[in-house]
């Protein structure tokens, strides 16, 4: 734990400042696509970190929860070092300069980007988990297996999902080219190009790779550097972090005097969080009394540690995935209980809402699900009192359609969540025992509830 107040000047920081990039990532890139198309393998090839960590994932060799890994990207300062071999990536803990790996080059690899990868599950029943990850993405890499026809069900659904979240930058990676002939690869490439026509990925080049053999990974790294801009961040505003994981680091049998507070993990959207800051987590404690009134009391605490993977930080800037150590009761953070919350300066966070009015758009057909007639099922209109699932930021909440008129609807949320007017949300409907993406919406009006401060 640290009590020292950190003194920094946010006006002097940018997402590509060495002071910011040296210890933490400043841009988030998601890996999306159908199950077993190589998302986790690609992240491991770039970052040297295995995102499949939980026992249930290791046993089945698939991603179930959102995976995370940070990587530093370097470029050789020798102008004679040929591209793309002059680009290199490695794990986050390495220094800002390294000797060039190319034999006979003699140049120095200099840090140019520090990236957090959000590894999304590709299984159809984990679509809401993928949408939670999309909430913090600045760009996405869509992996498509070259030895299967394109598109596979979740290839379509994941691309539609990042379009829903208004993501503008997508890289198309044709993986597993080592398993097929050149003719098959070219045929698959044509399928991919037909698939992405009319989507946000239409102008994205198709990069052939083998994530398992690390073939063409340097080209992927170069593309990230040259074609994915670091988003504009405002470091001067009150800090706000969107929580996409939370956990308890205490081991069983730990003594009372050795207990550590809960950890909230996520990505800072704006501002700078420093050690010693007084913070608030909303919604916090939500209770429905006997009078059916919803009462909300945010959690309040202090920042005692900041970490980006194994790197301890004095301050954390927007972008990347950060672990914020607090003095909160660790049971409040255990098992991702804070996922969907917003963390920031006391009194500066979004309102807590129980009802929203939206302008919505429904997809024409259901992506990722094929009916008995082998055709994509059509999506029917919303109906009054229908129950949906809504993704607001990293929060996934239930919603009842209380009113509907053409492309507008009123939704009653359960439980209450943080939201703002103008925010984009994703809509899902329960179909064949799974929640499936059916469209998206923009919040035009909110009914908030009073937040208790004592």
C-alpha positions, -999 to +999 in steps of 0.1 A: +000+000+000+011+035-007+000+067+009+022+092-009+005+118-031+017+116-066+024+150-083+020+150-121+010+175-147-017+159-170-013+187-195+022+174-203+011+138-209-002+122-241-010+086-250+024+083-268+045+100-241+073+077-230+064+086-194+029+071-200+039+042-222+069+030-202+048+011-177+013+009-190-006+003-222-025+034-237-046+016-264-070-014-262-073-038-291-098-067-290-094-101-307-127-113-321-140-141-343-154-176-343-144-202-317-111-219-323-100-195-350-068-186-331-075-155-311-057-165-279-028-179-300-024-146-318-023-127-285+003-151-272+024-147-304+025-109-300+026-105-262+042-138-250+013-141-225-012-169-224-047-155-218-063-189-212-057-191-174-087-206-156-090-244-151-122-247-170-106-229-199-074-250-199-094-282-198-114-272-229-087-251-245-111-222-251-116-187-238-146-185-214-139-152-196-124-121-211-086-126-214-060-099-210-024-093-221-002-063-226+025-060-252+051-034-261+057-027-298+091-015-310+106-002-342+143-004-351+160+030-355+184+017-382+169+030-415+185+001-434+166-025-413+140-038-438+103-038-429+083-055-416+113-072-397+122-039-382+091-041-360+091-063-329+068-070-300+073-085-266+058-086-231+050-055-211+077-057-185+106-052-210+124-018-210+117+010-235+148+001-256+162-032-268+189-043-292+175-052-326+169-089-331+179-089-367+213-105-373+239-079-383+216-049-379+232-033-349+202-009-344+181-003-314+145-012-310+126+018-296+092+017-279+065+032-302+033+016-288+021-001-256-010-022-263-036-040-241-053-069-258-088-079-248-092-115-258-129-123-264-145-157-262-158-170-296-184-194-284-220-184-293-233-187-257-207-162-245-219-133-267-227-110-238-192-115-225-178-105-258-200-073-258-186-064-223-151-066-238-161-045-268-170-016-244-134-008-239-119-015-274-103+012-295-098-013-324-103-050-331-085-078-349-110-102-366-095-136-370-108-158-397-096-194-401-083-201-436-092-238-435-129-231-430-156-215-451-162-178-444-182-166-426-187-189-397-216-179-373-197-159-347-175-143-374-207-125-386-220-119-351-188-105-337-183-081-366-218-069-362-212-064-325-182-041-329-202-022-356-229-018-329-204-004-305-193+021-333-158+007-335-141+022-366-108+003-369-108-034-377-079-056-389-088-088-408-064-117-402-065-148-423-051-173-398-039-209-403-026-204-438+001-230-430-026-257-431-038-252-466-024-248-502-019-214-519-050-220-541-072-227-511-058-196-494-067-174-524-101-189-526-107-183-489-094-147-493-121-141-519-148-154-495-135-130-468-135-100-492-171-108-502-181-111-465-167-077-454-183-057-483-205-030-469-191-033-434-167-012-414-140-036-423-145-032-461-113-013-467-092-033-443-065-054-459-066-092-454-033-102-438-024-139-440-008-153-409+000-184-389-004-174-352+009-208-341+041-205-362+044-167-356+044-162-394+038-126-405+033-114-369+058-086-376+034-074-404+005-074-380+025-053-355+035-029-383-002-025-393-012-018-357+014+010-356+007+025-390-031+021-393-046+022-358-045+057-344-041+062-307-075+077-297-076+113-285-077+112-247-085+141-223-062+138-193-075+170-176-110+159-168-121+140-136-109+104-140-134+077-150-127+040-153-151+014-167-148-018-147-146-051-167-132-073-139-128-074-102-113-098-078-100-107-043-062-113-041-063-127-006-055-164-002-076-187+020-064-186+057-050-151+054-047-133+087-069-102+094-038-080+096-026-093+062-059-087+044-058-066+012-087-046-002-105-056-034-092-049-069-112-033-097-098-038-132-107-019-163-098+009-187-097+046-179-118+065-203-106+100-193-085+118-167-056+104-146-059+082-115-032+086-089-021+068-058-040+082-028-070+095-048-104+094-030-127+074-053-163+063-057-177+031-074-212+033-089-238+020-087-224+003-056-249-012-032-284-015-048-314-025-027-351-028-034-371-021-002-405-034+009-420-003-006-405-014-040-383+017-041-348+012-054-320+026-032-284+030-043-254+037-022-220+040-040-189+024-025-162+049-015-126+042-009-090+053-017-065+042-043-037+022-026-021+004-056-021+008-093-009-020-116-006-028-153+000-065-153+033-069-133+042-032-135+035-011-104+024+025-113+024+058-095-004+071-118-025+056-146-037+073-178-065+065-202-062+034-224-049+000-215-061-022-187-054-012-152-058-029-118-069-004-091-062-016-055-087-002-030-096-004+007-130-020-002-141-052+015-126-078-008-158-098-008-174-069-027-149-074-056-147-112-055-158-131-086-162-101-109-190-086-087-181-051-097-182-057-135-203-031-151-195-005-125-179+029-131-150+041-109-138+077-105-137+109-085-164+113-058-194+131-072-183+131-109-197+098-121-228+092-144-263+090-129-277+057-118-308+050-139-337+026-137-355+035-169-343+047-203-359+058-235-341+047-267-340+051-304-333+016-317-323-003-348-329-040-353-308-063-375-327-078-404-316-114-396-302-132-366-264-136-370-247-167-357-279-188-356-292-209-385-328-222-386-339-256-397-343-245-433-306-235-433-315-198-436-307-170-412-337-165-390-355-131-393-356-108-363-391-099-352-401-065-339-399-057-302-431-062-283-445-047-251-435-064-219-409-084-237-377-091-217-344-082-232-307-080-222-290-047-226-253-039-226-246-004-213-208+001-212-195-030-195-228-035-177-252-063-187-287-058-173-321-071-178-347-048-194-385-049-198-401-032-228-425-008-211-436+010-242-429+010-279-435+033-309-420+027-343-382+029-337-385+043-301-390+023-269-390+027-231-371+001-211-372-006-174-339-018-162-331-044-136-308-039-118-301-002-119-270+009-138-249+039-147-258+055-181-257+088-199-279+104-226-263+098-261-247+065-250-248+036-275-261+003-262-265-033-275-298-052-274-300-090-271-330-114-270-331-149-256-332-174-285-327-211-282-315-209-246-289-182-254-288-144-255-283-132-291-275-098-305-306-084-323-297-047-326-285-015-310-298+018-297-290+052-285-302+065-251-323+097-256-337+100-221-330+086-186-350+084-154-324+084-126-327+077-089-313+096-060-279+083-049-274+081-011-242+097+001-243+088+038 
